[in-house]
C-alpha cells in the first residue's frame, strides 16, 4: 500500500529530529495512535495497525503504564489550579510536598548524613549538571579550588549535556565526536560483572579504584557512578560490594560521592534505590525518568545539609543554576501521585514477579548461537549478542510478535512497566527471543524451534 501524500510519518521526516538518528527520509518510524496500560497501538507507514506491549516503559519512565487513573487525576487537579509559575521567589504545595517525599524515601543509614536538600531540575541530564556544579562549588567553598575534575567509571553514562558527557565513558561512549569540548576527567575500570565475578575480582577492582583516587585526589571534586547497573553504557550489572568500595574511596580522599539513579531509582533493580543493595548513602543523589511515572519531564538532585550549607556559605552565596521550568507545579503534582503509588509498596512484589518472568522467559535465548549472554536484575532483562544488533530489523520483527523494543549496540533489552502481568512478561520475552532468532540466528538454529 502506497502511503498517502502528507502522511504523519512523512511530515515527521520532513521536519523533525529523533534521538540518536539522522534527519532522513528513510528513518523507520511508527505512529502511536493510542496508549493504555502497558500497550501501544501503532500504525505503520503502509497503514497496518499493531497492538504491542511496551517493553521499554518509554525509556524506563512509564513504570505505572499509560493512562493511570491516579496520575491522570493528579494532572487534572493541578491544571484546574495552575500549571506553571516561576520558582524564583515563589513556592507552591506540589514542590514542597515532592521535596518532603523524596527526602523521606532517599537512601539512609547509620553514621551517614541524610539527604535533606532537594534541587528540582528539568531532566536527568540537568540533574547531573547540577550535581557536578554542587561538587565543584562545595570543594571551592571548602578551601580546595583546584578540585575541579571527577572520577567516573568506564562503561558509565550520565546524559548528553556537556558536563554530563564529560563523565561518560570516554572511549566506548556516544560522545567521541566532541573530544575538544569535553572536560578531561579521570576514569576507573568498569566493575566486574555481577553474574560471574571471579574470586578476588571485586577486591582487585577496589584496590585499583583506591590507587586511582589517591593519585588524583588533589584535583578531584567527586566520584560519580550509576550504582549497581550501568544503563546506556551497556546494561552492565555489577556487585553491590563495589558501592562500599566507592564510599570508602570518597571518604578516604575527601571526595563527594554522587549516585546517578536516574535509571535505577524507584524500584527498577529490586530495591527502592540501587544504593540500598549495599546500604550505602551518597552525598549527592540524582533521580529522574520514573519520577513522574513517565508523564512529564522532571528530575531532582538531592544532597546533604553539609553540602548545601557549605555551598551557600561560599563566595558565590548560592548554587549557580536555575532552570526556567524548575519546580513546575504540574510535573510536581504528578510526581507526588507517582511516588504515592510507590509508597504503597506493591512495586516490590511487581518487580519480583517480573524478574522471575524475565529470567525464565529469556532463558531459551541462551541456546542461540548469536547470543553472548542473557542477564536480569530486578525488572530489567537483557539479551547480549556477539555482534551489533540490526536495530530496524529486530524492531520490526518484535512488533510482528506484539512487542515494542528499542535495541542499541549489541543489546536487545527490556525494562517493562511494573504493572505488567505474567502474561505480558511472557509475551515480551517470547517476542524478544523470536525477533533475535529471526534476524540474527543462522537457519539451522532457527529450525530448533527458537525462531
N, C-alpha and C positions, 0 to 999 in steps of 0.2 A: 504494500500500500504506500503510495507516494504521500509524504506529509503535506498538509495544506500550507499554502503560502502564508507566511506570517504566523506560524505556529509558535506557541510559547517557547519551546526549546530553541527554535530558530532565532527568535527575538532575543533570548538569553545569550546565545552565542555571538550575536552581533554587538552586544553592549557590555556584558558582564565578565569579570574575572571570577574564577573559582579557586579554592585553596590548592596550592601546590600544583597548579595546572597552567598550561599555555592558553593564550587567547586564540582559540582555534575553532574554525567552522565544523570540525570533525570531533569535537570533545564529546565523549559518551555522557549522556545525561538522561535522567528520568524525571518526569514531573510528578510531584507529590500532590495528589488530589484531596487526600484526607489522611488524618492520623487519629487513632483511638486506641487506648490501652497500650499494647505492645506492637500494634500493627500499623503499617503504612499502606496506603492504596496508591500505587504508582501507575503512570501512563507512559508507555514508551513512545519514541518518535513516530513509529508506524501505527500508533493508535491502540496497541494492545494494553490491556489492564492486568495488573498483577497485585495481589494482596500478599504482603511479605511480613514476616516477623522482623522487627528492627533489632538485629543482634548487636548494634553499636551504641544503643541508648543516645543517639545523636551526639556522637563523640563523647560518650561516657557521662553525659549530663542528665538525661531524662530517666532518672532512677525509678521514678514512680509511674512511668509511662505517660501517655498523652491524654489530654482532656480529663485529668484527675479532678474529681469534683471538689476536693478540699482546696486545691491550688487555684482552680477556676474561681471559686467563691472568694478567695482572698484577693485575687486580682480585681474582681468586680467591686468589692467593698472599697478598696483603695482608690479605684477610678472614680467612684462616687464622691470621694473626698477631695483628693488632688493627686495628680500623677507625678509631679516633679516640682521641687523647689531647690534653689541653690543651698549648699551646705555651709557656705561661708557665713558665719554669724547667725545661722538659723539651725534649728534641730527639729525633730519630729519623732513621734512614737515608734513607727516601724524601725527606724535606725537604732534607737536606744534599746528596744526590745531585742533586735538582732544581735547587737553587741553583747548584751547580757546572756543571751542563749549561747553564743559562740564561746564566751569565757567559761560558762558552766560546763560545756562539752569538751573543751580543749584538753589535750594530754596533761596529766598532772602526776606528781609522785613525791614521796618523802624526800626532804632535803633539797628540793629544787624549787626555785621561784616560779609561781604560777604565771600563765599568760593572761594578763589582765587589761591590756590596752589594745584597741581594735581600730585599724585604718581601713575604711571601705573603699574599694577600688573598682575600676570598670571591668577588668578582665583578669585572667590568670597571669598573663604576661606583665600587666601593670602591677599586680601584687608582688611579683618577683622584683620588678624595678624598685618598688618601694622598700622591699626587704633589703636589697643591696644598698640603697641610699641610707637606710637606717643604720646598717652596719658600719658604713664609712663615717657617717656623722657621729656615731657612738664612739668609734675609735679616736676620731679627731678631738671630740669633746673630752675624752679620757686622757688626752696628752700624747696620743700616738698618731700624728698626722701622716706618717709615712705608710700607715697600714691602709692601702688603697686597693689591694688585689684580693682574689678569692681562691680558695681551694675547692675544686669540684671533682667529680668522678668521670672517668672515661665511660662512655655509654649514656651519659646523662642528657636530659632535655628539659629546658626550663622556659621555653617560649621564643617568640620570633621578634620581639623588640630588641634594640641594640645591646643594652646591658645584659638582658636575659640570654641573647645569643652568645655573648662572651663567656658564659659559664656552661654552655652546652659542649658536647663532645667536639673537640677542635678538628678531628680527622674524619670520623665517620658520621658526623652530624650533618644537618641540612644547610649549614651556613658558611661553607667554604668559599662561596662567591664573594665574601666581604672581608678578606683577610686584613686589609689595611685599615678597616674601620672598627674592628673588634678589639676590646681590651685584652692584653696578654695576661691571662690568668694561669694558675698552677693546677695541674691535674694529677690525681692519683689513679692507680689502675682500677678497672671495674672489679667489684667484689666477686667472689666465687659464686657459682650458681647454687640456689637453694636446694635443688632436687638432688644433686650428687656432689657435694663438696668433698674433696679428697681429705684424708686425715691431715690435720695441721694447716689446711689451706686458709681458714679464717685467721688463725694466729699469724701466719706468714703475711697475709694481706694487711692485717692490723699493724704489724711491725713496719712494713713498707710505708703505710699511711703515716705512722708516727715519725718516721725518718724524713718524709717529705714535709710534713708540717713543721718539724724542728728546723729544717734547712731554710724555710721561707717565713718563719714566724714573724720576723720583724717587718715584713711587708704585707702580711695577710690581715684582712679585717674579719673574715668569717669563713666557715666551711658551709657549702650549700649542697644538699643532696635530695633526691627523691627516696624516701625511706622504703625499704623492703622490695619495691617494684619500680624499676626504671621503665617508663611507658614508651613514648615515641622513639626512644633510643634503642628499642629492641625488645620490649616486653620481657625484660630480664628480671626474674625474681632472685633475691639473694638472702642469705641467712640474717635473722633478726639480731644475732650477736654482733654483727657489723655496726649496728647503731650504737651499741655500747662503746665500741672502739672509737667511733666518731665523736661521741660525747667526751670520752677521756682525752682524745687529742685536742679538742677545742679547749677543754678546761686546763690542760697542761700548758698550753701556749697562749692563753689569754684571748682566744678567738670566740666569736659568737657562733652558735650552731643554728643554721637555717634549715628547716624541713619544708620542702616543696610538696605539699599534699594536695595539690590541685586535682590530680587524677586519682589519688588513693584515698582521700578523705571521705568521711561519711559512709564507711562500711564496705567499700569495694573489695578490700583484701581480706575481709573476715573479721576485722576489728574496727571499732569506730574510726580510729585513725591508725595508719600503719605504724606510727610511733609506739602504739600500745602493744604491739607484738613483743617489744623489748622493755616496755616500761620506761622508755627514755623521753625526757622532756626537752624540747629545743628552746632556744632563746627567742626565736622568731619562727612563726608558722604561716605558711601561705595556703589558702583554700580558695576554691572556685568551682567551676564545672557543675557539680551536683548541688551546689549551694541553693539554687532556686529550683531544683528539680528540672532544669533544662528550659524553664520558661523565659527567663530574661538574663542578660549578661550582668554578672555581679561576681566580685571576688573580695577577699579580705586578707589583710596582713595583721597577725596578732603578735604582740611582743610582751616581755616582762615589764613591770613597772620600773625596774632599774634602767632598762634600755630607754624607755620613754622619758624618764626623768633626766637621764644623762644627756640625751639629745636636746631636750627642751632647755636645759641649762647651758648648752653650748653657745658659741659665738653667734650662730645663726638664729638661735632662740626659737626654732620651730623645725619640724620635719618639712623639708623643701619639696613638697608635692601637693597638688590639689586639682584632681580631675573635675571637669565641668559637671559631670553627672555623678559625682561622688555622693554616696548615700541616697541614691534615687529611691523615693518612697515606694513606688510601685514594685521595684525589684526587691526591696527590703521586706515588704509585706508578703510577697510570695515566698521569699526565703524563710521567713518565720513560719509560714504554713508548712513548707517542706521539712524544716527542722523539727516541727511539731510531730509530723508523721514518723520521723526517725526516732524521736524521743519516746514514742510509744513502744519501741523495742522489737517490733515484728521483723525488722530488717535482718536481724541476726539469723533467725530461722530461714528467712527467704534466701539469704546468701549461702547458708549451709546447704539448703536443698539444691540451689543452683550449682554449687561446687560439685556436689555428688553427681548431678546430671551431666555436667560438663566432663568430669573425669571418666565416667562410663561411656558417654556418647562419643567422645573423641578418641577413645582407645583404639577403635578399628583403624584410625588414620596411621597408627604406628606401623601397620603392615604395608603401607605404601612405600615403594622404593624411592619416591621423590621426597619423602619426609625425613627430616633430620631429627626432629624432636617434637613431642607433644607435652604440654605442661599446663597446669592450672594453679591458681591461687585465688581464694575467695570466689567472687563472681567474675572471674577472668579465665578464658580458655584460649590456648594458642596452639596453632599448627605451624611449625617452622619448617620451611623447605630447604633443600640443599642450594637451590638457585633462586633467583629473583622471581617473584610472582608475576604472572601475566595478569595485571590488575583488571583491565577491561574484560578479558575472557572469563576470569574467575568470578568477577562481579555478576556478569550476565548469567553464568551457569548457576550461581547461587540463587539469583532471582527466579530462575526457572524451577528451582526447588523450594521456592517460597521463603527465602531468607535474604535480608539486606546485610551485606558486609562491605567493609572498605579496607581491603588489604593494603599493606605497604611493605617495601623492601622484599624480604623473603618470608613474610609473616601473613597468615590468614588467621585472624583472631576475633574473639567476641567479648564484649562487656555488656551483657543483656540487662534490661531493666530488672529491678529486684522483684517486681510483681509478676515476672514470667512464671508460668506454671511448668510442671514437669513435662507436659506435652509440648509447650513452647520450646523448652530447652532441648528436648529430643529432636524437634524439627530443626532447630539451629545447628546442632552438632551433625545431624544426618546431612543437612544441606551443605555445610562447610566441607565435610569429608567427600561427599559426592562431587562437589564443584572442583576440589583439588584433584580428585582422581580423573575426572573428565578432561581437565585441561593439561595436567602435568604428568599423569602416570602413563607409562607405555601400555599398549593394548593388552599384553599378556596379564599384567597386574589387574587391569580393569576386569578381565574375564573371571577373576577370582571372586567377583561379586561386590567389589568395593566401589564400583562406578555406577 
